[in-house]
């Protein structure tokens, strides 16, 4: 699995299912860089520091995306 520093923290904007894992809006998730960029382009997540700060202010804890195949 990628080291924590290699993950990009993002705010989930819309419900999304990845690798049999469901994420809901306003969750704070750490994704690998390439996946975060792809999800941002599709409008599913926002990596901007203000979006991440909003989630933290709402009490969201960072979830590291880790598909079972990587464990």
C-alpha positions in Angstrom: 0.0 0.0 0.0 1.1 3.5 -0.6 2.7 5.4 2.3 0.5 7.9 3.9 2.6 10.8 2.5 1.9 9.4 -1.0 -1.8 9.8 -0.6 -3.8 12.9 -1.6 -6.5 14.0 0.9 -9.8 14.9 -0.8 -13.3 15.8 0.1 -15.8 13.4 -1.5 -18.5 15.5 -3.3 -20.8 12.8 -4.5 -21.4 9.2 -3.5 -19.0 7.0 -5.3 -18.2 3.3 -5.2 -14.6 2.2 -5.8 -13.1 -1.3 -5.5 -16.3 -2.4 -3.7 -16.0 0.4 -1.2 -18.8 3.0 -0.9 -17.8 6.6 -0.1 -20.4 9.3 0.7 -20.4 13.0 0.3 -18.3 14.9 2.8 -16.0 12.0 3.7 -12.3 12.8 3.9 -10.4 10.1 1.9 -6.8 9.7 1.0 -6.3 8.4 -2.5 -3.1 7.7 -4.6 -2.3 10.7 -6.7 -3.4 9.3 -10.0 -6.7 8.1 -8.7 -7.4 11.4 -6.9 -6.7 13.3 -10.2 -9.1 11.1 -12.1 -11.8 11.5 -9.5 -11.3 15.2 -9.5 -11.7 15.4 -13.2 -15.0 13.5 -13.0 -16.3 15.9 -10.3 -16.4 13.3 -7.6 -13.9 14.8 -5.2 -12.2 18.1 -4.3 -8.6 18.1 -3.2 -8.5 21.9 -2.5 -7.2 22.7 0.9 -10.4 24.6 1.8 -12.5 21.5 0.9 -10.3 19.3 3.1 -10.4 21.9 5.9 -14.2 21.9 5.7 -14.4 18.2 6.2 -12.0 18.3 9.2 -14.0 21.1 10.7 -17.1 18.9 10.5 -15.3 16.2 12.4 -14.4 13.9 9.5 -11.5 11.6 10.0 -9.2 10.7 7.1 -10.0 7.3 5.6 -7.2 5.7 3.5 -8.5 4.1 0.4 -7.2 0.5 0.4 -8.7 -2.0 -1.9 -8.6 -5.5 -0.5 -6.4 -6.6 -3.4 -3.6 -4.3 -2.1 -3.6 -5.7 1.5 
